[in-house]
C-alpha cells in the first residue's frame, strides 16, 4: 500500500479519468459499428444534454465548492455535506416536475424530449457521486478516488454492451439505461458513505446553503457558458445540417477530448497543493509544478496526435477522414490547458463572478461564429469557431488574473510559447504525414527530443 501512496496523485487521476471517459467513448466506438449514423448522433446529443443537466441538478454545489471549502479553516465539512445533500434531494423533486412538463412535447430544438428527460433523470442521481469525488480529491484519497471511478466506469461499459448484445432491439437505450442504473447505484452508495463517515442526517442549514449558492451561482452560469462553448455547436449542427453531420463532428470531438480529460485529471491532483502553496505565498514551487505539468501535457498531446493519425483506419469507414478537424480540436484542448491554469487563481480568490463573465463572453462569441460558419462550412466551421473561442477565453482569463492577482502568477509568455510550439509541431506533422518516411523520421526525432528534455529536467531537479 505504501508503494501505491508514493505514486504521484496525478497518475491516479489520469488513470481514473481515462478509464471513465475511455469506457464511455469505447462504448460509443463499438456501437458505431452497429448503429446508424442517426442513432450515433442521438447518443451524442444525449451526452450533451446530460452534461448540461448535471449543472442544474447539482446547482454546481458539488466538486468545485466542496473542494474549496475543505481549505477554509472555519468550515464544518460535516454540516456542509449534510446540508448540500439534503438541499439537492429537495431540489430534485422540482426537476421531476420539469421532466413531466418536458414530456408534453415531442421535440425541443429538433431533439426528442425522451432524451432530454432521461438526461435530467440521470443527472439527478449523479450529484451525490460528484460530492464523493470532491471529498476524495480534497482529502487527497487518490487511491480511493481511482478505485471507485474505475469500478463505476467498467460497470457502465459492461452493462451497456451486455444489454445491447443480449437485446439488440434496445438500441441507444442500452447505453442510456446503463447510465441510469449505475448512477442510481452510485447515488445510494455515496449517501451511505456520507452517513457512515460524517454521520449526516436530512437537515438543511440555510446559513450554509445561502453562501454556497452565492459562490456556486456564478459557477453554474460559467458551466452553462461552457456548454455554449463546448456542446451547443452539436445542437446547431443537428438543427441546421442534420444528425449525420452531428455524428461526424462529435466522433472527431470525442477523439480530441481525451486531452481535456488529461488536463482535468492533472489539474485535480494539482489543486490541493496549489491552494496550500498559494496560501503560503510559495510562488516559486507553484511555477515549477506548472512548468512540469505543462511539459508533460504537451508531450502527451504530441504523442497522442501521432497515435490518432496512425489508428484512424480501425474506425468505421464513415469516420475515417476526419484528420483535419480532429487536429484542430486538439489545438483547442491544448489551449484549454492554459485557460485552466489561470482559472485556478480565480477559484482560490473566490472570484467566481469573473470566471462566469469570461466564459460567457467566449461562449457567446462561439455561438455567433457557429451561426455564420456552420451555414457556410458545416462542421468545419464549428471546429474553427471552437478554436477561436478557446483562444479568446485563454487571453481573457490571463488578463483577469493579472489584474486581480498581480505579478505573482505563472509567466504568460512562457505558457503561450509552450502552447504555440506544440501546435506548430502538430501542424508540421500534418503537412508531412503524406510521406511515410518523413512521418516516421519526424515521430522518432520528436519523441527522442521530448525524452532528452525530460531527462535534462529531471537531472536538474535532482541536483536542486
VOGU-3710 file (C-alpha; in Angstrom, 3 decimals, decimal comma):
1> xxxxxxxxxx> 0,000/0,000/0,000  2,896/2,356/0,787  4,248/1,811/-2,727  0,915/2,915/-4,192  0,853/6,017/-1,997  4,290/7,074/-3,256  2,977/7,364/-6,814  2,175/10,968/-7,758  -1,550/11,722/-7,416  -1,869/12,981/-10,976
11> xxxxxxxxxx> -1,283/9,492/-12,361  -4,203/8,143/-10,346  -6,450/10,921/-11,627  -5,216/10,462/-15,191  -5,861/6,709/-14,994  -9,328/7,122/-13,471  -10,376/9,818/-15,937  -9,018/7,887/-18,894  -10,900/4,761/-17,828  -14,027/6,838/-17,154
21> xxxxxxxxxx> -14,101/8,719/-20,442  -12,358/5,949/-22,329  -15,041/3,441/-21,365  -17,757/5,883/-22,426  -16,051/6,601/-25,746  -15,270/2,902/-26,090  -18,963/2,077/-25,836  -19,745/4,668/-28,489  -16,922/3,432/-30,706  -18,106/-0,185/-30,512
31> xxxxxxxxxx> -21,729/0,808/-31,033  -20,743/2,975/-34,022  -20,123/-0,274/-35,946  -23,726/-1,374/-35,330  -25,832/1,781/-35,001  -26,863/4,046/-37,842  -25,257/7,484/-38,061  -28,559/8,992/-36,864  -28,621/6,752/-33,775  -24,996/7,609/-33,038
41> xxxxxxxxxx> -25,858/11,290/-33,354  -28,730/10,829/-30,882  -26,409/9,255/-28,285  -24,024/12,194/-28,603  -26,927/14,591/-28,135  -27,936/12,675/-25,001  -24,402/13,016/-23,608  -24,501/16,756/-24,300  -27,882/17,059/-22,581  -26,537/15,125/-19,605
51> xxxxxxxxxx> -23,582/17,497/-19,298  -25,917/20,497/-19,046  -28,465/18,700/-16,849  -25,766/17,866/-14,276  -25,230/21,601/-13,793  -28,887/22,248/-12,998  -29,342/19,101/-10,924  -26,344/19,920/-8,704  -26,588/23,735/-8,900  -22,773/23,474/-9,107
61> xxxxxxxxxx> -22,649/22,867/-5,341  -20,611/19,694/-5,708  -16,995/19,408/-6,899  -15,719/22,985/-7,017  -17,469/24,183/-3,866  -16,802/21,123/-1,698  -13,121/21,064/-2,709  -12,682/24,769/-1,973  -14,391/24,595/1,429  -12,021/21,907/2,665
71> xxxxxxxxxx> -9,351/24,616/2,717  -11,381/27,106/4,768  -10,195/26,679/8,345  -13,561/27,623/9,861  -15,641/25,324/7,633  -17,584/22,454/9,189  -17,362/19,829/6,442  -19,914/17,538/8,066  -22,569/20,283/8,130  -21,689/21,399/4,600
81> xxxxxxxxxx> -22,070/17,911/3,091  -25,218/17,271/5,137  -26,907/20,499/4,030  -25,961/20,189/0,365  -27,035/16,534/0,077  -30,371/17,353/1,778  -30,965/20,514/-0,255  -30,271/18,781/-3,580  -32,652/15,952/-2,603  -35,460/18,501/-2,205
91> xxxxxxxxxx> -34,442/20,321/-5,375  -34,615/17,063/-7,336  -38,388/16,984/-6,738  -38,664/20,211/-8,718  -36,639/18,651/-11,528  -39,064/15,713/-11,661  -41,821/18,240/-12,352  -39,673/19,673/-15,140  -39,484/16,191/-16,676  -43,295/15,943/-16,593
101> xxxxxxxxxx> -43,587/19,286/-18,408  -40,911/18,410/-20,982  -42,656/15,142/-21,840  -45,708/17,082/-23,005  -43,749/17,937/-26,169  -42,459/15,650/-28,889  -39,278/17,583/-29,672  -37,411/20,630/-28,397  -34,957/22,247/-30,834  -35,083/19,122/-33,023
111> xxxxxxxxxx> -34,168/16,880/-30,047  -36,599/14,137/-28,883  -37,898/15,016/-25,422  -37,321/11,430/-24,259  -33,574/12,048/-24,495  -33,921/15,311/-22,562  -35,988/13,729/-19,776  -33,642/10,775/-19,359  -30,665/13,131/-19,295  -32,234/15,091/-16,422
121> xxxxxxxxxx> -33,071/11,891/-14,534  -29,521/10,542/-14,784  -28,149/13,928/-13,699  -30,282/13,912/-10,536  -28,626/10,697/-9,363  -25,100/11,831/-10,288  -24,881/14,752/-7,833  -24,012/12,750/-4,715  -21,359/10,779/-6,582  -19,798/14,098/-7,618
131> xxxxxxxxxx> -19,713/15,182/-3,966  -17,975/11,922/-3,063  -15,385/12,579/-5,763  -14,821/16,081/-4,388  -14,280/14,724/-0,870  -11,671/12,238/-2,122  -9,864/14,945/-4,133  -9,807/17,458/-1,256  -8,624/14,867/1,270  -6,097/13,526/-1,265
141> xxxxxxxxxx> -7,515/9,985/-1,167  -6,130/9,338/-4,623  -6,304/5,521/-4,442  -9,949/5,515/-3,286  -10,847/8,039/-5,990  -9,223/5,895/-8,643  -10,837/2,644/-7,451  -14,433/3,919/-7,286  -14,080/5,718/-10,631  -12,809/2,603/-12,368
151> xxxxxxxxxx> -15,493/0,383/-10,804  -18,214/2,779/-11,967  -16,779/3,169/-15,479  -16,171/-0,522/-16,086  -19,665/-1,310/-14,770  -21,301/1,127/-17,202  -19,213/-0,337/-20,028  -20,167/-3,908/-19,164  -23,862/-3,268/-18,518  -24,303/-1,136/-21,668
161> xxxxxxxxxx> -22,633/-3,529/-24,090  -24,028/-6,603/-22,355  -27,554/-5,241/-22,643  -27,112/-4,241/-26,283  -25,713/-7,577/-27,460  -28,270/-9,591/-25,481  -31,151/-7,345/-26,550  -30,132/-5,540/-29,784  -33,597/-4,047/-30,103  -32,795/-1,733/-27,174
171> xxxxxxxxxx> -30,522/0,301/-29,477  -29,249/3,528/-27,915  -31,265/2,836/-24,749  -28,804/0,095/-23,778  -26,265/2,881/-23,200  -28,734/5,303/-21,610  -30,238/2,592/-19,392  -26,774/1,578/-18,152  -26,035/5,208/-17,261  -29,333/5,496/-15,378
181> xxxxxxxxxx> -28,932/2,227/-13,464  -25,322/2,839/-12,402  -25,926/6,494/-11,500  -28,716/5,362/-9,148  -26,462/2,728/-7,533  -23,614/5,232/-7,125  -26,023/7,757/-5,591  -27,179/5,279/-2,932  -23,607/4,165/-2,151  -22,403/7,769/-1,862
191> xxxxxxxxxx> -25,127/8,663/0,631  -24,316/5,513/2,618  -20,672/6,615/2,762  -21,624/10,098/3,983  -23,831/8,606/6,694  -21,030/6,274/7,788  -18,142/8,765/7,570  -19,783/12,068/8,543  -22,963/10,859/10,281  -25,121/13,124/8,132
201> xxxxxxxxxx> -28,866/13,452/8,581  -31,576/15,017/6,489  -31,088/18,612/7,563  -30,695/21,896/5,700  -28,793/24,759/7,319  -29,563/27,913/5,401  -26,519/29,720/6,807  -24,542/27,142/4,801  -26,718/26,911/1,689  -27,004/30,684/1,151
211> xxxxxxxxxx> -23,246/31,428/0,884  -22,788/28,176/-1,018  -25,267/29,311/-3,659  -23,636/32,752/-3,788  -20,325/31,029/-4,524  -21,733/28,490/-6,961  -24,357/30,519/-8,851  -21,728/32,268/-10,990  -20,052/28,884/-11,496  -23,333/27,418/-12,678
221> xxxxxxxxxx> -23,600/30,258/-15,180  -19,951/29,641/-16,038  -20,688/25,968/-16,749  -23,708/26,914/-18,841  -21,469/29,310/-20,764  -19,034/26,424/-21,122  -21,911/24,455/-22,621  -22,283/27,213/-25,229  -18,586/26,801/-25,892  -18,304/23,006/-25,974
231> xxxxxxxxxx> -21,694/21,468/-26,737  -24,188/23,865/-28,296  -22,416/23,571/-31,644  -23,609/19,952/-31,848  -27,223/21,023/-31,432  -26,728/23,784/-34,017  -25,212/21,319/-36,494  -28,078/18,908/-35,796  -30,692/21,609/-36,395  -29,017/23,410/-39,321
241> xxxxxxxxxx> -27,468/20,490/-41,241  -28,597/17,161/-39,805  -27,901/14,373/-37,340  -25,438/12,620/-39,670  -23,088/15,615/-39,661  -23,544/15,865/-35,900  -22,264/12,295/-35,654  -19,162/13,127/-37,734  -18,331/16,236/-35,719  -18,930/14,532/-32,384
251> xxxxxxxxxx> -16,846/11,495/-33,308  -13,893/13,761/-34,038  -14,611/15,850/-30,949  -14,583/12,740/-28,756  -11,128/11,822/-30,061  -9,754/15,280/-29,242  -11,452/15,453/-25,840  -9,060/12,839/-24,471  -6,697/15,777/-23,943  -9,403/17,587/-21,995
261> xxxxxxxxxx> -9,625/14,517/-19,768  -5,879/14,611/-19,149  -5,925/18,334/-18,376  -8,773/17,875/-15,895  -7,093/14,900/-14,223  -3,722/16,625/-13,818  -5,427/19,745/-12,515  -7,339/17,731/-9,903  -4,069/16,455/-8,459  -2,596/19,960/-8,640
271> xxxxxxxxxx> -5,422/21,876/-6,931  -4,955/20,751/-3,280  -1,242/21,586/-3,296  -1,868/24,752/-5,308  -4,293/26,119/-2,708  -1,892/25,299/0,137  1,134/26,799/-1,618  -0,800/29,889/-2,640  -1,872/30,380/0,962  1,822/30,200/1,969
281> xxxxxxxxxx> 2,772/32,542/-0,916  5,187/29,898/-2,218  5,060/31,091/-5,827  8,355/29,512/-6,949  7,168/25,997/-6,149  3,826/26,673/-7,875  5,625/27,840/-11,029  7,864/24,766/-11,052  4,843/22,480/-10,720  3,025/24,271/-13,552
291> xxxxxxxxxx> 6,124/24,057/-15,779  6,410/20,334/-15,107  2,723/19,712/-15,831  2,865/21,858/-18,972  5,758/19,863/-20,410  4,003/16,615/-19,500  0,751/17,579/-21,226  2,464/18,946/-24,322  4,435/15,707/-24,640  1,272/13,644/-24,281
301> xxxxxxxxxx> -0,542/15,873/-26,812  2,152/15,292/-29,444  2,344/11,553/-28,880  -1,455/11,293/-28,839  -1,625/13,120/-32,186  0,793/10,614/-33,699  -1,240/7,713/-32,319  -4,611/9,023/-33,533  -3,268/9,616/-37,034  -1,998/6,061/-37,294
311> xxxxxxxxxx> -5,006/4,222/-35,883  -7,711/6,113/-37,769  -8,034/3,178/-40,172  -9,558/0,969/-37,451  -12,617/3,207/-37,097  -15,808/2,704/-39,120  -15,320/3,853/-42,723  -17,812/6,691/-42,242  -15,469/8,356/-39,695  -12,004/7,730/-41,164
321> xxxxxxxxxx> -11,374/11,011/-42,996  -11,650/13,412/-40,067  -7,954/14,201/-39,682  -8,069/17,966/-40,174  -10,892/18,729/-37,737  -9,511/16,279/-35,170  -6,153/18,068/-35,228  -7,804/21,495/-34,969  -9,842/20,320/-31,987  -6,638/19,007/-30,406
331> xxxxxxxxxx> -5,283/22,566/-30,746  -8,358/23,779/-28,867  -7,726/21,470/-25,933  -4,037/22,352/-25,797  -5,106/25,995/-25,370  -7,750/24,812/-22,891  -4,919/23,803/-20,560  -3,636/27,391/-20,416  -7,091/28,693/-19,518  -7,470/26,096/-16,745
341> xxxxxxxxxx> -4,164/27,090/-15,128  -5,105/30,770/-14,878  -8,661/29,990/-13,767  -7,262/28,226/-10,677  -6,138/31,570/-9,262  -9,674/32,954/-9,592  -11,206/29,926/-7,851  -8,794/30,369/-4,964  -9,786/34,026/-4,622  -13,474/33,021/-4,889
351> xxxxxxxxxx> -13,868/35,346/-7,883  -16,454/33,060/-9,457  -18,284/36,027/-10,977  -15,208/36,829/-13,074  -14,970/33,173/-14,085  -18,549/33,331/-15,357  -18,133/36,626/-17,251  -15,038/35,397/-19,093  -16,624/32,092/-20,074  -19,894/33,771/-21,030
361> xxxxxxxxxx> -18,171/36,167/-23,436  -16,245/33,321/-25,055  -19,406/31,196/-25,192  -21,468/33,923/-26,867  -18,652/34,549/-29,350  -18,687/30,827/-30,154  -22,452/30,776/-30,733  -22,300/33,821/-33,032  -19,410/32,375/-35,042  -21,151/28,997/-35,242
371> xxxxxxxxxx> -24,314/30,596/-36,607  -22,472/32,030/-39,596  -19,711/29,453/-40,084  -21,863/26,308/-39,833  -24,229/27,593/-42,534  -21,295/28,123/-44,885  -18,722/25,486/-43,922  -20,679/22,873/-41,949  -18,928/21,111/-39,081  -15,557/22,511/-40,228
381> xxxxxxxxxx> -16,938/25,955/-39,442  -17,925/24,734/-35,963  -14,361/23,472/-35,443  -12,851/26,840/-36,381  -15,312/28,638/-34,093  -14,339/26,379/-31,175  -10,626/27,023/-31,681  -11,034/30,809/-31,863  -13,300/30,797/-28,795  -10,716/28,937/-26,707
391> xxxxxxxxxx> -8,070/31,461/-27,724  -10,396/34,276/-26,622  -11,023/32,595/-23,285  -7,320/31,931/-22,690  -6,450/35,616/-23,118  -9,400/36,809/-21,055  -8,555/34,597/-18,084  -4,938/35,671/-18,118  -5,755/39,393/-18,159  -8,380/38,925/-15,420
401> xxxxxxxxxx> -5,931/37,102/-13,155  -3,172/39,593/-13,921  -5,430/42,488/-12,944  -6,694/40,895/-9,717  -3,735/38,855/-8,526  -0,810/40,906/-9,761  2,533/39,627/-10,986  2,722/36,507/-8,800  1,165/34,279/-11,430  2,670/31,899/-13,938
411> xxxxxxxxxx> 4,537/33,696/-16,727  2,156/34,317/-19,639  4,861/34,460/-22,286  6,333/31,160/-21,142  2,923/29,482/-21,190  1,980/30,924/-24,589  5,256/29,902/-26,226  4,863/26,355/-24,921  1,285/26,062/-26,224  2,183/27,672/-29,571
421> xxxxxxxxxx> 5,213/25,412/-30,043  3,121/22,281/-29,531  0,552/23,479/-32,075  3,287/24,269/-34,621  4,806/20,805/-34,181  1,403/19,231/-34,838  0,908/21,401/-37,961  4,298/20,317/-39,303  3,364/16,689/-38,714  0,033/17,161/-40,516
431> xxxxxxxxxx> 1,803/18,655/-43,550  4,353/15,830/-43,887  2,149/12,899/-42,885  1,572/12,001/-46,551  5,150/10,710/-46,760  5,686/7,564/-44,686  9,460/8,041/-44,471  9,233/11,681/-43,354  6,486/10,829/-40,902  8,483/8,044/-39,232
441> xxxxxxxxxx> 11,621/10,196/-39,008  9,653/13,109/-37,569  7,980/10,933/-34,926  11,309/9,402/-33,870  13,060/12,777/-33,658  10,198/14,394/-31,731  9,846/11,576/-29,191  13,640/11,406/-28,738  13,790/15,179/-28,173  10,992/15,026/-25,612
451> xxxxxxxxxx> 12,725/12,167/-23,818  16,013/14,067/-23,747  14,395/17,247/-22,414  12,648/15,208/-19,728  15,963/13,611/-18,754  17,712/17,002/-18,505  14,873/18,495/-16,465  14,809/15,529/-14,095  18,560/15,659/-13,664  18,372/19,367/-12,837
461> xxxx> 15,628/18,752/-10,275  17,677/16,024/-8,574  20,634/18,406/-8,210  18,380/21,004/-6,602
//
